């Protein structure tokens, strides 16, 4: 079996796709792009060759990015913020039977590891914003807005055990930051406080210490096996 092209993997083997970015976060304005994220299942026989299928694909449409199922699960088990948020998008565009089972496993990926990954990612972004302020006198306000959003989302996840990515009532407050209407020292104060609230929430979080790796691995193994059996049936037919 030849390995499908990257475009064919996304076109023919996507199991889950959703809209992300500002539209999923409830922060869209008239000029907002539509960011699409997806998960594809590379046919199992394509792994039996030296040339393996890609772990991710950019495109083929603009603002589109997809992960191969195994890579997606690996990142989700590590509490990667971007991947966890993708699993919780309120704007699902496609989900076949495999995609629906993946969505049913959302809770299996969640753990207190999110405290480290969300805050660590936010700190990395904050260093970039600080560098912008030193060099240009102001941060990239859109990035500052999303950093605040991420920290608030991580805090609420740790507090409740559930990840909600729509900002709800915080929309106008965050958009004011995006427009540069909030002074940078005040934005810094909010970031610092949110980081502290993440630390406080982690100490009493209802989330388990580790994700349910065995449950996710069982899903991946069954999915790979079903793909191999389907390929055998196609060859026999």
N, C-alpha and C positions, 0 to 999 in steps of 0.2 A: 504494500500500500504506500502510495506517495503521500508525503506530508502536505495537507492543504495549504494554500497560500494564506498569508495573514488576512487578506480581505475575505477569503472564503471562510476562514474560521469564524470571523465576526458575523458574516452574512448568514452562514448555514448552521452554525453550531452554538449560537448564543443561547444561554439558558435563562439569563436574567439581565434586564437592562432598566435603567432609571434615569431620571433627570436629577442632576446635582447642582452645586453652586448656589447662587443667590436665589434662584427660583425655588429650590427645595428648602432653603433656609428662611423663606418668607421675607427676603430682602431685595427682591427684584424691583427694578425701576424700568422706565421706558427703554433705556439703552442696554439693558442686561442681555448678555449672551445666554444661550441654552447649552449648558454643559451636560453631556451624556456619558454615563459610565455603564459598563457591562461586564458580564462574566460569560466566557465561552468554555465549552467542554471539548477539548481536542480528542478525536477518536483514539481509543486505547491503542490500536495497532500502529498509530503514527509514532508511538514512543519506542517501538521495537527496532527502529532504524538508528543509524549513527546521527542522522540529521533530525534533531528533536523539534517538536513544535515550539513556538515562542511562548515565553511566560506572560507576555503582555503584548498588546497591539495598540498603536496610536492610529486613530482614524478608523475607517477610511473617510468618514465625514469630519468636518471641522468641529473642534471642541468635543471630540469623542475619544474615549480611552477604555480599553477592556483588558481584563486579566484572565488567564487560564484558571480554571477552577481550583486546581491544587495550589497555585501561587496565591490566589485570593484567600483561600482558607488559611494558609501559612501566615499571611499578613494579619488576618483577622484574629487568629489565635495569639499573635503578639500584641494585640490591641492597637494596631495601626489606626490612628484617628480617621484618616481619609477612607479607609476600607470599612471600618465600623459604621461610619456615617452613611456610606453607600448602601449598606444593608438596611438602614433605617430611613431611607428616603421616602417621603410621603407621595412621591410622584413616580410610581412604578409604571413602566411602559410595556414590559414584556416579562413573563415568567412561565416557563413550561413546567412539567411535573418536577424536573430536577431543580429548577429555579424556586419553585414553591417549597420544596423540601429544604433547600438552602435557607430560605426566609424563615422557615419554622425552627431553624437551628440558631436564630439570632441570639437567644439567651445563652447558648452553649459557648459562644465566643467571649462573653462579657466576664470580666474579672477585675479585681483591684489592681491588676497590672495597668489598667487605664490611667490610674493616677500618675504613674511615671511617664507613660507615653504622651498623654495629653499635655502635661505640664512641661515635659522636656521639649516637645515640639514647640510649645508656646514660647519657651525661653529662647530657643534658637531663632524664632521669628522676631522676638523682641530685640535681640542683639542686632539683627538687620535693621530694625526700625531706629535703634539708637545710632547706628552708623549713618543712616540717612539724615538724622537730625544734626549730627556733627558735620556732615559734608554739605548738606543742602539747607539746613535750617528748619526743616520740617520732615516728618515721616511720610511714607506713602499711606495716606489716610484710609484707603480701602483695605490695605493689609492690617492696619491698626484695628479697624472695625471687625475684621474676621478673627483677629487674635482675641479680642474681647468675647466674641461669640463662642469661640472654641473653649475658652476658659470657663465661661458660664455653663456650656454644655457638659464639660467634663465634671464640673462641680455637681451639677444636677444628677448626672449619671451615678456618681459616687454616693450621693445622698439617697437616691430613690431606687437604684438598681435598674433603671430604664433610661435608654438614650432617646431623647427627643431633639430633633435638629431644627424644627421650625422655631424661630425666636419669639413668636407670639407677640405679647405686649411690649417686648423690648425693641420692636422694629424701629420706631421713630428715634429712640435714643441712640441706637446704633447707626442709623442713617445720618444723624447729625454729626457723628464722628467721621463718617465717610466724607461728608461735605466740608470737613475741616472747621466745623463750628464749635468744637470743644477744644480748649487749650491743651497742648501736649502735656504739661504737668498734671492736669486733671486726668487725662487718659492714662498716664503712668500710674497715678494713684489707684485708678480702677483696676489696672492690670495687677498691681501688687496685691490689692485686696482680694481679687479673685483667685490668685495663686495661693494665698493664705487660706481662703475658704476651701480650695481643693485639698490642701493638707489636712484641714480640720475634718472634712467630710470623709477622707480616706480612713481615718482612725475608727470611725463607727459605721463604715459602709456595709450594707447588706450583701454586697457582691462577694462571691467566693474568692479565695486567694488566687486560684488558678482557673483557667478556662477548662471546659470539659473536652479535652483533647481526644479521649477515646470515642466519644459520641461523634465527633466530627470525622475522625479517621474511619469509623465504621461507614458513615455516609459516603466518604470518598471512595473507599474500597468497593462498596456495592455499586456505585456509579461507574467506576472503571470496569468492573466485571460485566455489568449490563451493556456497556459500550462494546466490549470485546465480543460478547455473544451476538449482539446485533450485527456486527461486522461479519461474523461467521455465517449468520443466516443470510446476509446479503450475498456473500460469495457463493453459498450453496444454491441460492436461487438463480 
